[in-house]
Amino acid sequence: MDCNGTSYISNFTNNTDFCPDNKGTTEWELCVYTLFAPRAILIDRVVSPFWYCIGFLGNILTIHIWSNRRLKRLNTSSLYLSVLAITDTMMLTLHMLMELEYAWGKPTLRYPVWCTIFFVLFYFSQYMSPLLVFGFTCERLVSIIRPFKSERFSRHSRAPKEVACLTVFALIISLGQITGWTVENGEIKPMYITFYETWSYITEIVIFIVIPVITLIFNILVMKTAREATKFRRESAPISKRSISNDGQMLQRKTASKILPTTLTLMAVSFYRIFTTAPITIIYLFQYQVFPYGDPCLTTSGMAVDPVWQKYLHWLVFKKILDEVGISQYSCNIFIYIVTARHFRSELLRLLCSRLPCADNDSMRKEFMMLNQSNGVSMTRPTDGSLV
């Protein structure tokens, strides 16, 4: 039986109903979507697991590499990136539980206390992502604009405190979800109260639109200053003993030229997060005004000819595609690091060679050492013979 189009509609009368009588429940919605929007269900059941596989593996490798003591010395933002990978893994885990509930019909969230905790953690993991990107961007901006103050502001001992403050802030604004969800008769129900709707509207705009845009602007400023510093050093290179009257300006240019590669990585992460987050946020805020939910009292045959339902169901497929694009931001950071961060590539190669047969290949080992030397990484051999 064709569940899409005219051939399906013509086979039923307005009194035919192939879904359960418990309208508005997860089971009923899943039945309706399976009948009228099977591609939406297929996207959830196929694409999401693909992102989980990439994300869990990539984030575990990312946590391991950015937590490496050597990279912590080379990159002051390594702690931010490690925590970002941790919260991304947390987000993927929670999203998987949500998919089991809504895409597969498995009762993973339909418990009173757990439902509330879940949505607090779910939004917390989402809020942490743009806040962490904003945090290490501010650190980078201060390091290049105020190089003397950055010795105090961006030192390694400050990073844990800054991350802790961002974590507390994200948790506080996530607590608003307590007022937004409840469980009635074994079903998850949103509570449409003014406080929750206002709170969600403001936090979504600030966290997922305002902060990412500010972050991107800051990264552009840093990149511009860094490029000017690189140009200045090239022009002044032939004069070895040139006297600089403004020590602060010289230190700023020197600092900027050193952090250009790291800034490229952070800017790529920032831009990718904006690209995958902002459209979904806008859609989330206005979707029910533009594409309202149909009348749940209609039978399935009535939905087949109802213009409101048909408009919503066609829109649902497009929304699922955007949702999957958004989920990719929690899985694909490792590819950004591989492309833009040379030290990350070196550590990843070292890790793979220590686990794979290529570790005993002399030519591969020499290639690895040449790569690290070109990246400026010190290659010393301890007494146990392992590379550090």
C-alpha positions as CSV (number, residue, x, y, z in Angstrom):
1,M,0.0,0.0,0.0
2,D,1.4,3.4,-1.0
3,C,1.3,5.7,2.0
4,N,2.0,8.9,0.1
5,G,0.1,10.8,-2.4
6,T,-3.3,10.5,-4.1
7,S,-3.2,6.7,-4.4
8,Y,-3.2,6.4,-0.7
9,I,-5.8,9.0,-0.2
10,S,-8.2,7.4,-2.6
11,N,-8.2,4.1,-0.8
12,F,-9.9,5.4,2.4
13,T,-13.0,7.1,3.5
14,N,-13.1,9.9,6.0
15,N,-14.0,7.4,8.8
16,T,-10.9,5.2,8.4
17,D,-8.4,5.2,11.2
18,F,-5.3,3.0,11.2
19,C,-3.7,4.5,14.3
20,P,-4.4,3.9,18.0
21,D,-7.2,5.7,19.7
22,N,-4.9,7.3,22.3
23,K,-4.4,10.4,20.2
24,G,-1.6,12.8,21.1
25,T,0.6,10.0,22.6
26,T,4.1,9.1,21.4
27,E,2.7,5.8,20.0
28,W,0.0,7.6,18.0
29,E,2.4,10.3,16.6
30,L,4.8,7.6,15.5
31,C,2.0,5.8,13.7
32,V,0.9,9.0,11.9
33,Y,4.5,9.8,10.9
34,T,5.0,6.3,9.7
35,L,1.9,6.5,7.5
36,F,2.3,10.0,6.1
37,A,6.0,11.0,6.6
38,P,8.0,7.7,6.4
39,R,11.0,9.6,5.2
40,A,11.1,11.6,8.4
41,I,11.2,8.3,10.4
42,L,13.8,6.8,8.1
43,I,16.1,9.9,8.5
44,D,15.9,9.5,12.3
45,R,16.5,5.8,12.3
46,V,19.4,5.8,9.7
47,V,21.2,9.1,9.8
48,S,21.3,9.6,13.6
49,P,23.1,6.3,14.3
50,F,25.6,7.3,11.6
51,W,26.4,10.5,13.6
52,Y,26.6,8.5,16.8
53,C,29.2,6.1,15.4
54,I,31.4,9.0,14.1
55,G,30.8,11.2,17.1
56,F,31.5,8.7,19.9
57,L,34.7,7.5,18.2
58,G,35.8,11.0,17.2
59,N,35.1,12.6,20.5
60,I,36.9,9.9,22.5
61,L,40.0,10.4,20.3
62,T,39.6,14.2,20.7
63,I,39.4,14.0,24.5
64,H,42.4,11.7,24.6
65,I,44.5,14.0,22.4
66,W,43.6,17.4,23.7
67,S,44.1,16.1,27.3
68,N,47.7,15.1,26.4
69,R,50.2,16.9,28.5
70,R,52.3,18.0,25.6
71,L,49.3,19.6,23.8
72,K,48.3,21.4,27.0
73,R,51.7,23.1,26.9
74,L,51.4,24.0,23.2
75,N,47.8,25.1,23.2
76,T,46.2,27.1,26.0
77,S,42.7,26.3,24.6
78,S,43.2,22.5,24.9
79,L,41.1,22.3,28.1
80,Y,38.2,24.1,26.4
81,L,38.4,21.7,23.5
82,S,38.6,18.7,25.8
83,V,35.5,19.8,27.7
84,L,33.8,20.6,24.4
85,A,34.3,17.0,23.3
86,I,33.0,15.7,26.6
87,T,29.8,17.8,26.4
88,D,29.4,16.7,22.8
89,T,29.6,13.1,23.8
90,M,27.0,13.8,26.5
91,M,24.7,15.4,24.0
92,L,25.0,12.5,21.6
93,T,24.2,10.0,24.4
94,L,21.1,12.0,25.5
95,H,20.0,12.5,21.9
96,M,20.2,8.7,21.4
97,L,17.8,8.2,24.3
98,M,15.5,10.8,22.8
99,E,15.6,9.0,19.4
100,L,14.7,5.7,21.1
101,E,11.7,7.4,22.6
102,Y,10.3,9.3,19.6
103,A,11.7,7.5,16.6
104,W,11.5,3.9,17.8
105,G,8.7,4.2,20.4
106,K,10.8,2.8,23.3
107,P,10.0,4.1,26.8
108,T,13.3,5.7,27.7
109,L,12.0,9.0,29.0
110,R,8.5,8.5,30.3
111,Y,9.3,8.6,34.0
112,P,8.4,11.6,36.2
113,V,11.7,12.5,37.8
114,W,13.9,11.2,35.1
115,C,12.0,13.2,32.4
116,T,12.8,16.5,34.2
117,I,16.4,15.6,34.8
118,F,16.8,14.5,31.2
119,F,15.6,17.8,29.7
120,V,17.8,19.8,32.1
121,L,20.9,17.8,31.0
122,F,19.8,17.8,27.4
123,Y,19.7,21.6,27.2
124,F,22.8,21.9,29.4
125,S,24.9,19.9,27.0
126,Q,23.6,22.1,24.1
127,Y,24.2,25.4,26.0
128,M,27.8,24.3,26.8
129,S,28.9,24.1,23.2
130,P,28.5,27.8,22.2
131,L,29.6,29.0,25.6
132,L,32.8,27.1,25.5
133,V,33.5,28.3,22.0
134,F,32.8,31.9,23.2
135,G,35.1,31.3,26.2
136,F,38.2,30.2,24.3
137,T,37.6,32.9,21.7
138,C,37.6,35.6,24.4
139,E,40.8,34.2,25.8
140,R,42.4,34.3,22.3
141,L,41.2,37.9,21.8
142,V,42.6,39.1,25.1
143,S,45.9,37.3,24.3
144,I,46.3,39.2,21.1
145,I,44.8,42.6,22.0
146,R,46.3,42.9,25.5
147,P,49.4,40.7,25.5
148,F,50.7,42.0,28.8
149,K,47.4,41.3,30.6
150,S,47.1,38.0,28.9
151,E,50.0,36.7,30.9
152,R,47.7,36.8,33.9
153,F,44.3,36.3,32.1
154,S,45.0,33.3,29.8
155,R,47.6,31.3,31.8
156,H,46.8,27.6,32.2
157,S,45.8,27.9,35.9
158,R,43.0,30.2,34.9
159,A,41.4,27.9,32.3
160,P,39.8,25.5,34.8
161,K,38.2,28.3,36.7
162,E,36.8,29.8,33.5
163,V,35.4,26.5,32.3
164,A,33.9,26.0,35.8
165,C,32.1,29.4,35.6
166,L,30.8,28.6,32.1
167,T,29.5,25.2,33.4
168,V,27.7,26.7,36.3
169,F,26.1,29.4,34.1
170,A,25.0,26.8,31.6
171,L,23.5,24.6,34.4
172,I,21.6,27.6,35.9
173,I,19.9,28.6,32.6
174,S,19.1,24.9,32.0
175,L,17.2,24.7,35.2
176,G,14.3,26.6,33.5
177,Q,13.5,23.2,31.8
178,I,12.1,22.0,35.1
179,T,9.0,24.1,34.5
180,G,8.6,22.9,30.9
181,W,8.0,19.2,31.1
182,T,5.9,16.7,33.0
183,V,4.7,13.1,32.7
184,E,1.0,12.4,32.6
185,N,-0.5,8.9,32.2
186,G,2.8,7.6,31.1
187,E,3.3,10.2,28.4
188,I,5.7,13.2,28.2
189,K,3.8,16.4,28.0
190,P,5.1,20.0,27.5
191,M,3.7,22.5,30.0
192,Y,2.7,25.6,28.0
193,I,3.2,28.2,30.7
194,T,4.2,31.8,30.1
195,F,7.4,31.7,32.1
196,Y,8.8,28.6,30.3
197,E,7.9,29.9,26.9
198,T,9.5,33.3,27.6
199,W,12.6,31.7,29.2
200,S,13.1,29.3,26.3
201,Y,12.6,32.1,23.7
202,I,15.2,34.4,25.4
203,T,17.8,31.6,26.1
204,E,17.5,30.2,22.6
205,I,18.2,33.6,21.0
206,V,21.0,34.5,23.3
207,I,22.8,31.2,23.4
208,F,22.4,30.0,19.8
209,I,22.3,33.2,17.8
210,V,23.7,36.2,19.7
211,I,26.7,34.5,21.4
212,P,27.8,32.6,18.2
213,V,27.6,35.7,16.1
214,I,29.7,37.7,18.7
215,T,32.1,34.8,18.8
216,L,32.5,34.8,15.0
217,I,33.1,38.6,15.0
218,F,35.8,38.2,17.7
219,N,37.5,35.5,15.7
220,I,37.5,37.7,12.6
221,L,39.1,40.5,14.6
222,V,41.8,38.1,15.9
223,M,42.5,36.7,12.5
224,K,42.8,40.2,11.0
225,T,45.2,41.2,13.7
226,A,47.2,38.0,13.3
227,R,47.5,38.5,9.6
228,E,48.7,42.1,10.0
229,A,51.3,40.8,12.5
230,T,52.5,38.2,10.1
231,K,52.9,40.8,7.4
232,F,54.7,43.1,9.7
233,R,57.2,40.5,10.7
234,R,57.9,39.6,7.1
235,E,58.5,43.3,6.2
236,S,60.8,43.8,9.2
237,A,62.7,40.5,8.9
238,P,65.7,41.9,6.9
239,I,66.4,44.5,9.6
240,S,67.7,42.4,12.5
241,K,68.4,45.3,14.9
242,R,65.5,47.6,14.3
243,S,64.5,49.4,17.4
244,I,60.8,49.4,18.3
245,S,59.7,52.3,20.4
246,N,56.3,50.8,21.3
247,D,57.1,47.5,23.2
248,G,53.4,46.8,23.7
249,Q,52.7,47.0,20.0
250,M,55.6,44.7,19.2
251,L,54.6,42.2,21.7
252,Q,51.0,42.2,20.4
253,R,52.3,41.5,16.9
254,K,54.6,38.8,18.1
255,T,51.8,37.1,20.1
256,A,49.4,37.4,17.2
257,S,51.7,35.7,14.7
258,K,52.3,32.8,17.1
259,I,48.6,32.1,17.6
260,L,47.5,32.3,14.0
261,P,47.2,28.5,13.5
262,T,45.3,28.0,16.7
263,T,43.0,30.9,15.8
264,L,42.2,29.3,12.5
265,T,41.1,26.1,14.3
266,L,38.9,28.0,16.7
267,M,37.4,30.1,13.9
268,A,36.6,27.0,11.9
269,V,34.9,25.5,14.9
270,S,33.0,28.7,15.6
271,F,31.8,29.1,12.0
272,Y,30.7,25.5,11.7
273,R,28.7,25.8,15.0
274,I,26.9,28.9,13.7
275,F,26.2,27.3,10.3
276,T,24.6,24.2,12.0
277,T,22.9,26.0,14.9
278,A,21.4,29.3,13.9
279,P,19.0,27.9,11.2
280,I,17.7,25.3,13.6
281,T,17.2,27.8,16.3
282,I,15.2,30.1,14.1
283,I,13.1,27.2,12.9
284,Y,12.5,26.1,16.5
285,L,11.3,29.5,17.6
286,F,8.8,30.0,14.7
287,Q,7.9,26.6,13.4
288,Y,4.5,26.3,15.1
289,Q,3.5,29.8,13.9
290,V,4.4,29.0,10.3
291,F,3.6,25.2,10.2
292,P,1.0,24.6,12.9
293,Y,0.2,21.1,14.2
294,G,-2.9,19.6,12.7
295,D,-6.1,18.6,14.5
296,P,-5.3,15.4,16.4
297,C,-9.0,14.5,16.5
298,L,-9.0,13.7,12.8
299,T,-8.8,10.1,11.7
300,T,-5.8,9.1,9.5
301,S,-8.0,9.3,6.4
302,G,-9.0,12.8,7.4
303,M,-5.4,13.8,7.9
304,A,-4.7,12.6,4.3
305,V,-6.9,15.4,2.9
306,D,-6.5,18.0,5.6
307,P,-4.3,20.9,4.3
308,V,-3.0,21.8,7.7
309,W,-1.8,18.3,8.4
310,Q,-0.3,17.8,5.0
311,K,1.6,21.1,5.2
312,Y,3.0,20.1,8.6
313,L,3.9,16.6,7.6
314,H,5.8,17.8,4.5
315,W,7.6,20.4,6.6
316,L,8.5,17.6,9.1
317,V,10.7,15.9,6.6
318,F,12.6,19.1,5.9
319,K,12.9,19.7,9.6
320,K,14.4,16.3,10.2
321,I,17.0,17.0,7.6
322,L,18.0,20.2,9.3
323,D,18.0,18.4,12.7
324,E,20.5,15.9,11.4
325,V,22.7,18.7,10.0
326,G,22.6,20.2,13.5
327,I,23.5,17.0,15.2
328,S,26.7,16.7,13.0
329,Q,28.3,19.6,15.0
330,Y,28.6,17.2,17.9
331,S,30.3,14.6,15.8
332,C,32.5,16.2,13.3
333,N,34.9,18.5,15.2
334,I,37.7,15.9,14.9
335,F,37.8,16.5,11.1
336,I,38.2,20.3,11.7
337,Y,41.1,19.6,14.1
338,I,42.7,17.2,11.6
339,V,42.6,19.8,8.8
340,T,43.5,22.9,10.7
341,A,45.6,21.8,13.8
342,R,49.0,20.4,13.0
343,H,49.8,19.4,16.5
344,F,46.5,17.5,16.7
345,R,47.4,15.7,13.5
346,S,50.8,14.8,14.9
347,E,49.3,13.4,18.1
348,L,46.7,11.5,16.2
349,L,49.3,9.9,14.0
350,R,51.4,9.0,17.0
351,L,48.4,7.4,18.7
352,L,47.4,5.4,15.6
353,C,51.0,4.2,15.0
354,S,51.2,3.1,18.6
355,R,48.1,0.9,18.2
356,L,48.5,-0.3,14.6
357,P,51.2,-2.4,12.9
358,C,52.7,0.8,11.3
359,A,54.3,1.4,14.7
360,D,57.0,-1.1,13.7
361,N,57.5,0.4,10.3
362,D,60.7,2.4,10.2
363,S,59.7,4.5,7.2
364,M,56.4,5.4,8.9
365,R,58.2,6.3,12.1
366,K,60.6,8.6,10.1
367,E,57.8,10.2,8.4
368,F,56.0,10.8,11.7
369,M,59.2,12.3,13.2
370,M,59.6,14.6,10.2
371,L,56.0,15.7,10.5
372,N,56.4,16.6,14.2
373,Q,59.7,18.4,13.6
374,S,58.1,20.5,10.9
375,N,55.3,21.3,13.4
376,G,57.8,22.5,16.0
377,V,57.1,19.6,18.3
378,S,60.1,18.4,20.4
379,M,60.8,14.7,19.7
380,T,62.6,13.1,22.5
381,R,62.9,9.5,23.4
382,P,62.6,8.5,27.1
383,T,64.2,5.5,28.6
384,D,61.3,3.2,27.8
385,G,61.7,3.9,24.1
386,S,58.3,5.5,23.6
387,L,57.8,8.7,21.7
388,V,56.8,11.7,23.7
